[in-house]
Amino acid sequence: MATMAGRYWCSYSSPSAPPPQRQRGPPLQPRHTGGRGRGLRRPSLRAAASPAGEPVKAATDAEFFQPADSRPIMLFDGVCNLCNGGVRFVRERDPGRSIRYIPLQSDSGRKLLRRSGRSPDDISSVVLVEKDRSYIKSEAVLRIMEYLNLPFPQLAAFLKIAPLFVRDFAYDNVANNRYVVFGRSETESCEIL
């Protein structure tokens, strides 16, 4: 990552490379969550191929979660203007920096997607990766809201009243149209403030 005037830029593909294709990952495997929403079981160590043809291995806890830094990681689409705006929004409302940010298209993002039971090429959803659990779609958004300043934790609790299928339906409609409505980054790189 290169630093430019207090901003971090991460580049993960050449400007001439085609944008990553949206693919469905392996089916999610339910995990007992104690009645607190949908969790994802960690994937098998079956490696998926990266665009370069190399297998993408699942991330290990030691790689991303050390005792000194066990903050959750938000995985986001680095070329999506809506997603980059969402990262800026979250960072402005998270003065304690309780969340880390990694683009889905980066090597680290691909490893964390494997760890979360998703295809390394799946950029269809924001993912929040905690040490013991991962959240996707509307659950990831609500869980991220719980880390922010007031009134967002209370708003998240209120929104959880809506059934999961309704929340995910709304999320999917926005996610499927995000490039049409909000556009893509011209530079094929993501900005993290």
Helices and strands as residue ranges (DSSP letters): E 2-4, E 7-11, E 30-31, E 39-40, E 48-49, E 55-56, H 61-64, E 73-76, H 81-92, E 100-103, H 107-115, E 127-129, E 134-136, H 137-146, H 152-159, H 164-176, H 178-182, E 189-192
